[in-house]
């Protein structure tokens, strides 16, 4: 006779949780994959695991709205500034072909896995992958990958023109990625193709012209990747102007062009001074949840999915803890109520699931990582020995 294994409820006690109603100190009770209560002095009844998180700040799990998860083992490649994305692609294949081919020898499954862990270590629980959706994302993957979307790479690199369309699902496309006439004309070209609708989500948008914004329908989105834009083109999108027509989210792009992980991208965005802190917070929580139809995500609220990020508290405003945070400052990441990354003191949570986890050293602080992370590192290093500097949190 097979007995059902019932997961215990979890009580995160004494945290400062940040939601749409502001910041409050109290407890968060989680049952299965949902937040069931957020209040002071909640009952830790029998069958509930109490996790003391004194002086921690609880935020919604972060949403990275643009990544290429299979590119996450690459270093920065490029010798810009370039005029457009085609110039960059041609250049790196000419100058850096041997390095590209070395990384591509790592099996796709392992490259995808590392992309997931790279996001997890930055407090991300949901990623929008700009490439085909892989079956690997459905098998104990470290983060949630958005599944319900259509996509095209770009107007000039898409082999199948039929892919450039917008239907009922979010439609994602790189657009206006550059500074020349080719990039400047792309929004008008997309509109002429009938693919600029309320479901269209543009990535980059650096060269979008103000006079073309009248064609942008209400509800359309734009994903901002500032460090990638600066690396390739020496400038980024005019977010203040674009925000008059687009809903803006933030994406890390891949390490081929970005600066560090998603926490580094958040800092890069903040350093531009283009967006206010509150606008930036929306770009990594509520706005992408709305753009991609992620029900129950993007906010901490009763009845919502239990994607929770616990951070060391730094500063007076709880949200200020996010700006200087590194992987070391992440106390715990829960994805749908499951512990995926966190400090050793949360080991009872990892043990309660009865699933494998590994220990890693992160800037002098021991962390637990869900899944067979150590074996992943071993496999990658056998193919790519120099990868050690890239694949530890």
C-alpha positions in Angstrom: 0.0 0.0 0.0 1.4 3.4 -1.0 1.0 6.1 1.6 0.5 9.7 0.5 3.2 12.1 1.7 1.6 15.3 3.0 3.8 18.3 3.0 3.6 20.4 6.2 2.5 24.0 6.3 5.2 26.5 6.7 5.2 29.6 8.9 7.7 32.3 8.1 7.7 34.2 11.4 8.7 37.8 12.2 9.3 39.2 8.8 8.6 42.5 7.2 6.5 41.7 4.1 6.1 44.1 1.3 2.9 44.1 -0.8 0.5 46.5 -2.5 -0.8 47.7 0.8 2.6 48.7 2.0 5.1 47.1 4.4 4.0 45.3 7.6 5.7 43.1 10.1 4.2 39.8 11.0 4.1 36.1 9.9 3.4 34.5 6.5 1.7 31.1 6.6 2.0 28.9 3.5 0.1 25.7 2.8 1.0 23.7 -0.3 1.8 26.3 -3.0 -0.3 29.2 -1.6 0.0 32.0 0.9 -3.0 31.3 3.3 -2.4 34.1 5.8 -0.3 37.2 6.5 -0.7 38.6 9.9 0.8 39.0 13.4 1.2 36.1 15.8 -0.1 33.4 13.5 -0.7 30.0 15.0 2.1 27.5 14.4 -0.2 24.5 15.0 0.8 20.8 14.9 2.1 19.9 11.4 3.4 23.4 10.8 7.1 24.1 10.3 8.1 27.4 11.9 11.0 29.1 10.2 12.4 32.0 12.2 13.3 34.9 9.9 13.8 37.7 12.4 14.6 41.0 10.8 14.3 39.7 7.2 12.4 41.4 4.5 9.9 39.3 2.5 9.4 40.3 -1.2 7.5 38.6 -4.0 9.8 36.3 -6.0 11.3 38.4 -8.7 10.3 38.1 -12.4 13.0 38.3 -15.1 11.1 39.3 -18.2 13.9 38.5 -20.7 16.6 35.9 -20.7 18.2 33.3 -23.0 18.6 30.5 -20.5 20.7 28.4 -22.8 23.3 31.2 -23.2 24.1 31.5 -19.5 27.6 30.1 -19.5 28.9 32.6 -22.0 31.1 35.6 -21.0 30.5 39.0 -22.5 31.3 38.9 -26.2 31.6 41.9 -28.4 33.7 44.9 -29.3 31.1 47.7 -29.7 29.6 50.0 -29.9 27.6 48.6 -32.8 24.9 50.1 -35.0 22.5 47.2 -34.6 22.2 43.6 -33.4 23.1 42.1 -36.8 26.5 43.8 -36.7 27.1 42.4 -33.2 26.2 38.9 -34.2 28.4 38.9 -37.3 31.3 40.3 -35.3 31.3 37.8 -32.5 31.0 34.8 -34.9 34.1 36.2 -36.7 36.2 37.1 -33.7 35.0 34.7 -31.0 33.9 31.6 -32.9 36.2 29.2 -30.9 34.8 30.4 -27.5 31.2 30.2 -28.8 31.8 26.6 -30.0 33.5 25.6 -26.7 30.4 26.7 -24.7 28.0 25.0 -27.2 29.7 21.7 -26.5 28.0 21.7 -23.1 24.8 19.7 -23.5 21.7 21.8 -23.9 20.0 20.3 -20.8 23.0 21.4 -18.7 23.1 24.9 -20.2 19.4 25.4 -19.6 19.8 24.1 -16.0 22.6 26.6 -15.3 20.5 29.4 -16.7 17.8 28.5 -14.1 20.2 28.4 -11.2 21.8 31.7 -12.3 18.4 33.3 -11.9 17.5 31.5 -8.7 20.7 32.8 -7.0 19.5 36.3 -7.8 16.1 35.9 -6.1 14.2 35.2 -9.4 11.4 32.7 -9.3 9.9 33.3 -12.8 11.7 33.8 -16.1 10.6 34.6 -19.6 12.8 32.6 -22.0 13.2 34.1 -25.4 13.7 30.9 -27.4 11.7 27.7 -27.8 10.1 26.3 -24.7 12.0 23.1 -23.7 10.6 20.0 -22.0 13.5 20.4 -19.5 11.6 23.3 -17.9 8.9 20.9 -16.8 11.2 18.5 -14.9 12.3 19.9 -11.5 13.7 23.1 -13.0 15.0 25.6 -10.5 12.7 28.5 -11.6 9.3 28.8 -13.2 9.6 29.5 -17.0 6.6 31.2 -18.7 5.0 28.8 -21.1 2.0 30.5 -22.6 3.5 32.8 -25.2 4.4 33.2 -28.9 7.7 34.7 -30.0 10.0 35.6 -32.9 13.6 36.5 -32.7 13.6 39.8 -34.7 12.3 41.2 -37.9 15.5 40.6 -39.9 16.7 37.3 -38.4 13.4 35.4 -38.3 13.5 32.8 -41.0 9.8 32.1 -41.0 7.8 35.4 -41.6 4.7 33.6 -40.4 6.2 33.6 -36.9 5.9 37.4 -36.8 2.3 37.7 -35.7 0.4 38.6 -32.6 -2.6 36.5 -31.5 -4.3 35.9 -28.2 -1.1 35.1 -26.3 1.7 37.4 -25.4 3.9 37.8 -28.5 7.6 38.6 -27.8 10.1 40.0 -30.3 13.5 41.8 -30.2 12.9 45.2 -31.8 14.7 48.5 -32.4 17.8 47.0 -30.9 20.4 49.4 -32.2 20.9 53.1 -33.1 20.8 53.2 -36.9 18.0 53.5 -39.6 17.4 49.7 -39.6 16.6 49.8 -35.8 14.7 53.1 -36.0 12.3 51.7 -38.7 11.4 48.5 -37.0 8.4 49.6 -35.0 6.8 51.0 -38.1 7.6 47.8 -40.0 6.1 45.7 -37.2 2.9 47.8 -37.3 2.7 47.4 -41.1 2.8 43.6 -40.7 -0.2 43.8 -38.4 1.9 42.4 -35.5 1.8 45.4 -33.2 -1.2 44.7 -30.9 -2.1 44.9 -27.2 -0.4 41.5 -26.8 2.9 42.5 -28.3 5.9 42.7 -26.0 8.9 44.4 -27.5 12.4 43.7 -26.1 14.9 46.6 -26.0 13.3 49.4 -28.1 16.4 51.6 -28.0 15.7 53.3 -31.4 11.9 53.7 -31.2 11.0 57.1 -32.5 8.6 59.3 -30.6 6.5 59.9 -33.7 5.9 56.1 -34.1 4.4 55.7 -30.6 0.9 56.7 -31.8 0.7 53.2 -33.4 1.2 51.5 -30.1 -2.1 50.1 -28.7 -3.0 50.2 -25.1 -1.7 47.2 -23.2 1.5 46.6 -25.2 4.7 45.9 -23.3 8.3 46.7 -23.5 11.2 44.9 -21.7 14.1 47.1 -20.8 17.6 45.6 -20.6 19.8 48.6 -19.8 23.2 46.9 -19.1 23.0 44.9 -22.3 22.0 48.0 -24.3 25.0 50.0 -22.8 27.4 47.2 -23.6 26.4 46.8 -27.2 25.4 50.3 -28.2 26.6 52.8 -25.6 23.0 53.9 -24.7 19.7 52.5 -23.6 16.0 53.1 -24.3 14.2 56.3 -23.4 12.1 54.6 -20.9 10.4 57.8 -19.7 9.0 58.5 -23.1 8.2 54.9 -23.9 6.3 54.5 -20.7 3.7 56.8 -22.0 2.6 54.1 -24.4 4.1 50.8 -23.1 4.0 48.9 -19.9 7.6 48.5 -18.9 9.2 45.4 -17.4 12.9 44.6 -16.7 15.0 41.8 -18.2 18.6 40.7 -17.7 19.2 39.5 -21.3 22.1 36.9 -21.3 25.6 37.1 -20.0 26.7 37.5 -23.7 25.9 41.2 -23.3 24.6 41.9 -19.7 26.4 42.9 -16.6 26.2 40.1 -14.0 22.9 38.5 -12.8 19.4 39.9 -12.4 20.3 41.7 -9.1 23.1 43.5 -11.1 20.6 44.4 -13.8 18.3 45.9 -11.2 21.2 48.0 -10.0 22.2 49.0 -13.6 18.6 50.1 -14.2 18.5 52.1 -11.0 21.9 53.8 -11.7 20.5 55.3 -14.9 18.1 57.5 -12.9 15.5 57.0 -15.6 12.9 55.2 -13.4 11.9 55.9 -9.8 12.4 53.2 -7.2 8.6 52.4 -7.1 8.5 52.2 -10.9 11.5 49.8 -10.9 9.9 47.6 -8.3 6.8 47.3 -10.5 9.0 46.3 -13.4 10.2 43.2 -11.6 7.0 42.2 -9.9 3.5 43.3 -10.8 3.9 44.6 -14.3 5.4 41.4 -15.8 2.8 39.4 -13.9 0.2 41.4 -15.7 1.9 41.4 -19.1 2.4 37.6 -19.2 -0.8 36.6 -17.4 0.9 35.2 -14.3 -2.0 34.8 -12.0 -1.2 34.9 -8.3 2.4 36.1 -8.9 4.1 39.5 -8.6 2.8 40.4 -5.2 2.6 39.0 -1.6 -1.0 38.5 -0.8 -3.3 36.0 0.8 -4.5 33.4 -1.8 -1.5 34.2 -4.0 1.2 31.7 -5.1 3.9 31.4 -2.5 6.8 32.7 -4.4 8.7 34.4 -1.6 12.2 36.1 -1.4 13.6 36.7 2.0 16.5 39.2 2.2 18.7 40.6 4.9 17.2 43.9 5.9 19.3 46.9 4.8 18.0 50.5 5.2 14.9 52.0 6.7 12.4 51.4 3.9 12.1 47.6 3.5 12.3 47.8 -0.3 15.8 49.5 0.1 17.1 46.0 1.0 16.8 45.0 -2.6 19.2 47.6 -4.1 22.5 46.5 -2.5 21.5 42.8 -2.2 23.8 40.1 -3.6 23.4 36.3 -3.5 24.9 36.3 0.0 22.1 38.5 1.3 19.3 36.1 0.1 18.1 34.2 3.2 15.6 32.1 1.4 13.8 31.6 -1.9 10.5 29.8 -2.1 9.0 28.8 -5.4 5.4 27.8 -5.0 6.1 27.1 -1.4 9.1 24.9 -2.1 12.5 26.0 -0.7 15.0 26.3 -3.6 17.9 28.4 -2.2 18.6 29.6 1.3 20.7 29.7 4.5 21.5 26.6 6.5 19.1 27.4 9.3 16.3 26.7 6.8 17.4 23.1 6.4 14.3 21.6 8.0 12.3 23.1 5.2 14.5 21.4 2.6 14.4 18.1 4.5 10.6 18.2 4.8 10.3 17.9 1.0 12.4 14.7 0.9 14.1 16.0 -2.2 17.9 16.3 -2.8 19.8 19.5 -2.0 23.4 20.6 -1.9 25.6 22.9 0.1 27.5 25.7 -1.5 29.7 28.5 -0.2 28.5 31.9 -1.2 30.9 34.7 -0.2 31.6 33.0 3.1 28.0 32.1 3.9 26.9 28.5 3.4 23.7 28.1 1.3 21.5 25.2 0.5 20.5 24.7 -3.1 17.6 22.5 -4.2 18.3 19.8 -6.8 21.6 18.1 -7.8 23.5 21.3 -8.3 27.0 19.8 -7.5 26.6 17.1 -10.1 25.6 19.8 -12.7 28.8 21.7 -11.9 30.9 18.5 -12.3 29.3 17.8 -15.7 29.9 21.3 -17.0 33.5 21.4 -15.8 34.3 18.2 -17.6 33.3 19.9 -20.9 34.3 23.4 -20.0 37.1 23.4 -17.4 37.3 27.2 -17.1 33.7 27.4 -16.1 34.3 27.3 -12.3 34.3 31.1 -12.1 30.9 31.3 -13.8 29.1 28.5 -12.0 29.2 29.2 -8.3 26.8 31.5 -6.5 
